[in-house]
Amino acid sequence: MSTLSTAPVIHDKLSTLNITLDQQRMRPVLASLAHEYLGETLDVRHVGIEVIRRRSQRCVIRYSVGALNAKKQRRDWRVIGKVYTPNRGERVFEVMQELWEKGFSRDTTDSISIPEPIEFSSSLCMLFQEEIPGLPVKALLKQFAQPGHLRQLARTLAKLHQCSFIPAKPMTIKDHLLRCHPRYSFLALACPELETKIDYIVAAAERIEADFDEIKLAPLHGDFHLGQVHLENGNAWLIDFDALSYGDPAADLGNVLVILRGKGRKVPNIAELIRAFLDEYFSIMDRDIAGRIPLYQALTHLRRACKCLRTQEEGWQRRVKNMVELGVACVEEMGKNGWHASSQPYMVTEEEDWEEVEYD
């Protein structure tokens, strides 16, 4: 695997990226980190740098450290660093620390944990965390889709939703709508023929929220999809806490179920996998949550439509139309009586085949 050059990289929002991608400048940083985390004094000879993911407000980097220990023996170590814009990453580090202490450490008896948070460097605006093994569920589905993978996915999400951690003030429908990028009002301007349907989704979502009785809130992942859980040998690791919030657990379910439905073309047994996921989740969690899922599916479809406008890849107008119409259908689903998780409301449509959406 190739490494990056040490040439400075200029990036407007990530002001420290030119340092964190510089092998020479990161050598003493990683040597100090190894001393504190591993309890070893290492003579760092080489730093491999691989950018895993780069966005406007964050960059995920894998550091492969080649070093000699005090006995002059070869010592290799890999660690993940996440560069943030100023005043953003420290809160994510604090969230990870609290989750680690509230049942998500590697010593947990249920084999569901998170990467250990190692340190936050304010000077680098960088969060360091351990590199975890395994493959994301998304990759496992491409190799060989098994119901057991989806059951592990469900148990991981349910554990987060049962956690006693309260990370922030409750998220409202308005907060969810603010995650549309660009805002849904711009989508209506770009696609005026869809304005009525877009307004219908927004107004209905706000009305439905107002009609909810008191519901039990939970920690929300905020960007829960098939890449956010790694599996290996019966162990599961939940990752990526940039969007962690507090609210209706149906929100995470709505997001991931839209994604699962979109795998219908590529995963022939997707209906079986969805049933396995729902059966496992609701063997742990209150089934009343199920009735609220369509609301958040509608918001996920709207958010995806906004992303299509932003990226404007080939065929984006057709995709936007399809997503908005799916959002309308989900809102209308809320009005049906007797809706519950075991009634298979998730019919896989041949038109859906979009990739996961992330929050920028």
C-alpha positions in Angstrom: 0.0 0.0 0.0 1.5 3.3 -1.0 2.1 6.2 1.4 1.7 9.9 0.9 4.6 12.2 0.3 5.7 14.6 3.0 4.8 17.7 0.8 2.5 20.1 2.7 -1.2 19.8 2.0 -3.3 22.9 2.0 -6.9 22.5 3.1 -9.0 25.5 4.0 -11.2 23.9 6.7 -8.7 21.3 8.1 -6.0 23.7 9.2 -3.7 21.0 10.6 -3.9 18.5 7.8 -0.6 19.6 6.3 1.0 18.5 9.6 -0.9 15.3 10.1 0.0 14.1 6.6 3.7 14.8 7.0 5.6 11.7 7.9 8.6 13.5 9.5 6.5 15.8 11.6 4.3 12.9 12.9 7.2 10.7 13.9 7.7 12.4 17.3 4.0 12.7 17.9 3.4 9.0 17.3 6.5 8.1 19.4 5.1 10.0 22.3 1.6 8.5 21.8 3.1 5.0 21.8 5.0 5.7 25.0 1.8 6.8 26.8 -0.6 4.2 25.3 1.6 1.1 24.8 3.9 1.9 27.7 6.9 1.5 25.4 9.7 3.8 24.4 9.9 3.4 20.6 12.5 4.6 18.2 10.2 5.4 15.3 12.0 4.7 12.0 9.1 4.9 9.5 5.5 6.3 9.4 3.2 5.0 6.7 0.2 7.3 6.1 -3.0 6.2 4.4 -6.0 8.5 4.0 -9.0 6.3 4.6 -11.7 9.0 4.1 -11.5 12.7 3.5 -14.3 15.2 3.9 -14.5 18.9 4.2 -14.7 18.9 7.9 -12.8 15.7 8.8 -10.2 13.3 7.5 -9.6 9.8 8.7 -6.0 8.6 8.6 -4.3 5.2 9.3 -0.8 5.5 10.6 1.5 2.4 10.3 4.4 2.9 12.6 7.6 0.9 12.1 9.9 1.2 15.1 12.5 -0.4 17.3 11.8 -1.0 21.0 14.3 -0.6 23.8 15.8 -4.0 23.0 16.3 -3.0 19.4 13.5 -5.4 18.4 11.2 -4.6 15.5 7.9 -3.2 16.8 5.0 -2.4 14.4 1.9 -0.5 15.4 -1.1 0.9 13.7 -3.4 3.6 14.9 -6.3 5.6 13.5 -6.3 9.4 13.6 -9.3 11.7 12.8 -8.5 15.3 11.9 -11.3 17.8 12.6 -12.1 21.4 12.1 -11.3 23.4 15.3 -13.6 23.0 18.3 -15.2 19.8 16.9 -13.2 16.7 17.6 -12.7 17.0 21.4 -16.4 16.5 22.0 -16.4 13.3 19.9 -13.4 12.1 22.0 -15.4 12.8 25.2 -18.4 10.9 23.8 -16.2 7.9 23.0 -14.6 8.0 26.5 -18.1 7.9 28.1 -19.3 5.1 25.9 -16.1 3.2 26.7 -16.8 3.6 30.4 -20.5 2.7 30.1 -20.2 -0.8 28.7 -18.5 -0.5 25.3 -14.9 -1.3 26.4 -13.0 -4.4 25.1 -13.7 -6.2 28.4 -17.5 -6.2 27.8 -19.1 -9.6 28.2 -21.4 -9.3 25.2 -18.6 -8.9 22.7 -19.9 -5.5 21.5 -17.5 -2.6 21.9 -16.0 0.5 20.3 -12.5 1.4 19.3 -10.6 2.5 22.4 -10.2 6.3 22.4 -6.5 7.0 23.0 -6.0 10.8 23.0 -7.2 14.1 21.6 -4.5 16.5 20.5 -5.9 20.0 20.6 -2.8 21.3 18.7 -3.5 18.9 15.8 -7.3 18.9 16.1 -6.9 15.1 16.0 -8.6 12.2 17.8 -6.4 9.1 18.1 -8.1 5.8 18.5 -7.2 2.1 18.2 -7.5 0.4 14.9 -10.1 -2.4 15.2 -10.1 -5.7 13.3 -12.9 -7.3 11.3 -14.9 -6.2 8.3 -17.9 -3.9 8.1 -21.3 -5.5 7.6 -21.4 -3.7 4.2 -18.4 -5.7 3.0 -19.7 -9.0 4.5 -23.0 -8.6 2.6 -21.0 -8.3 -0.6 -19.1 -11.5 0.1 -21.8 -13.7 1.6 -25.0 -12.3 3.1 -26.0 -14.2 6.3 -28.8 -13.5 8.7 -26.4 -13.8 11.6 -24.5 -10.7 10.4 -27.8 -8.7 10.5 -28.6 -10.0 14.0 -25.2 -8.8 15.2 -25.9 -5.5 13.6 -29.2 -5.3 15.4 -27.7 -6.3 18.8 -25.1 -3.6 18.4 -27.7 -0.9 17.7 -29.9 -2.1 20.5 -27.0 -1.9 23.0 -26.4 1.7 22.0 -30.1 2.5 22.4 -30.1 0.9 25.9 -27.0 2.8 27.0 -27.6 5.2 30.0 -25.5 7.9 28.3 -27.4 11.2 27.6 -25.1 12.9 25.0 -27.1 16.1 24.2 -30.5 17.7 24.3 -33.2 15.8 22.5 -33.3 16.0 18.7 -36.5 17.2 17.1 -37.8 16.8 13.6 -36.5 20.3 12.9 -33.0 19.1 13.9 -33.2 16.2 11.6 -34.3 18.4 8.7 -31.3 20.7 9.4 -29.1 17.7 8.3 -30.3 18.1 4.8 -27.4 19.4 2.7 -28.3 21.5 0.9 -31.5 22.5 2.8 -34.8 20.9 1.4 -36.0 24.4 0.4 -33.2 24.5 -2.2 -34.3 21.1 -3.4 -37.8 22.5 -4.0 -36.3 25.4 -5.9 -34.2 23.1 -8.1 -37.1 20.7 -8.7 -40.3 22.9 -8.6 -42.4 20.0 -9.9 -41.7 18.3 -6.5 -42.2 21.3 -4.3 -45.7 20.2 -3.2 -44.5 16.7 -2.2 -41.4 18.0 -0.4 -43.6 20.5 1.6 -46.0 17.6 2.3 -43.2 15.4 3.8 -41.9 18.3 6.0 -45.4 19.4 7.2 -46.5 15.9 7.9 -43.3 15.0 9.8 -43.8 18.0 12.1 -47.5 17.2 12.6 -46.8 13.6 13.4 -44.1 14.6 15.9 -46.6 16.9 17.6 -49.1 14.0 17.9 -46.6 11.6 19.5 -47.3 10.6 23.1 -44.3 10.7 25.4 -41.6 8.3 24.1 -38.5 6.9 25.6 -35.5 8.6 24.2 -32.1 7.0 23.7 -28.6 7.7 22.5 -28.7 7.9 18.7 -25.8 7.0 16.4 -27.1 9.6 13.9 -25.5 8.0 10.9 -26.2 4.3 11.4 -25.5 2.3 8.2 -23.9 -1.0 7.2 -20.4 0.4 7.3 -20.6 1.5 11.0 -20.3 -2.0 12.5 -17.3 -4.2 12.1 -17.6 -8.0 12.8 -15.1 -10.7 13.4 -15.3 -14.1 15.2 -18.5 -13.2 17.1 -17.2 -9.7 18.1 -18.8 -6.4 17.0 -17.3 -2.9 17.0 -19.5 0.2 16.6 -17.6 3.1 15.0 -17.9 6.8 14.0 -19.6 9.0 16.6 -19.4 12.4 14.9 -23.3 12.6 14.7 -24.1 11.0 18.1 -27.1 12.6 19.6 -30.2 11.9 21.8 -33.7 11.2 20.6 -36.1 8.7 19.1 -34.4 5.3 18.5 -36.6 4.9 15.5 -34.4 7.5 13.7 -31.5 5.1 13.5 -33.7 2.3 12.4 -35.3 4.4 9.7 -31.9 5.3 8.2 -30.5 1.7 8.1 -33.7 0.2 6.8 -33.8 2.6 3.9 -30.2 1.4 3.1 -31.1 -2.2 3.5 -34.0 -1.9 1.1 -31.7 -0.3 -1.4 -29.7 -3.5 -1.5 -32.5 -5.4 -3.2 -30.8 -5.7 -6.6 -27.5 -6.9 -5.3 -28.6 -9.0 -2.3 -31.2 -11.6 -3.4 -32.1 -12.6 0.2 -32.5 -9.0 1.4 -36.1 -9.6 2.7 -34.8 -12.5 4.9 -31.9 -10.3 6.2 -34.3 -7.4 7.0 -36.5 -9.8 9.0 -33.5 -11.1 10.9 -32.4 -7.6 11.7 -35.9 -6.6 12.9 -36.6 -9.8 14.8 -33.4 -9.5 16.7 -33.7 -5.8 17.5 -37.3 -6.1 18.7 -36.4 -9.2 20.8 -34.5 -6.6 22.9 -36.3 -3.3 22.4 -39.9 -2.1 22.8 -41.9 -2.9 19.7 -43.7 0.4 20.0 -40.6 1.9 18.3 -41.6 0.2 15.1 -44.6 2.3 14.5 -42.5 5.4 14.2 -39.9 4.1 11.8 -41.7 5.2 8.5 -41.4 8.8 9.7 -37.6 8.7 9.8 -37.4 6.7 6.6 -39.2 9.6 5.0 -36.6 12.0 6.4 -33.8 9.8 5.2 -35.3 9.7 1.7 -35.5 13.5 1.8 -31.9 13.9 3.0 -30.7 11.6 0.2 -32.6 13.6 -2.3 -30.8 16.7 -1.1 -27.5 14.9 -1.5 -28.4 14.0 -5.1 -28.9 17.7 -5.8 -25.5 18.5 -4.2 -23.5 15.9 -6.1 -25.6 16.1 -9.3 -24.3 12.8 -10.6 -25.7 11.4 -13.8 -29.5 10.7 -13.5 -29.8 12.7 -10.3 -33.2 14.2 -11.3 -34.7 10.8 -11.7 -33.2 9.7 -8.3 -34.5 12.8 -6.6 -38.0 12.2 -7.9 -37.9 8.6 -6.8 -36.6 9.4 -3.3 -39.2 12.2 -2.7 -42.0 9.9 -3.8 -40.7 7.2 -1.4 -40.6 9.8 1.3 -44.3 10.6 0.7 -45.2 6.9 0.7 -43.4 6.5 4.1 -45.3 9.4 5.6 -48.6 7.9 4.4 -47.6 4.6 6.0 -47.8 6.3 9.3 -51.5 6.7 8.9 -52.2 2.9 8.5 -53.5 1.0 11.5 -51.9 -2.1 12.9 -48.5 -1.3 11.5 -45.8 -3.3 13.4 -42.3 -4.6 12.7 -43.3 -8.2 12.0 -45.8 -7.3 9.2 -43.0 -6.9 6.6 -43.7 -3.3 5.7 -40.3 -3.1 3.9 -41.1 -4.3 0.4 -37.9 -4.1 -1.7 -38.5 -2.0 -4.7 -36.5 -2.6 -7.9 -35.9 1.1 -8.4 -34.1 1.5 -5.1 -30.3 0.9 -5.4 -28.6 3.9 -3.9 -25.5 3.9 -1.7 -25.2 5.0 1.9 -25.6 8.7 2.7 -23.3 10.3 5.3 -23.7 13.6 7.2 -21.1 16.2 6.2 
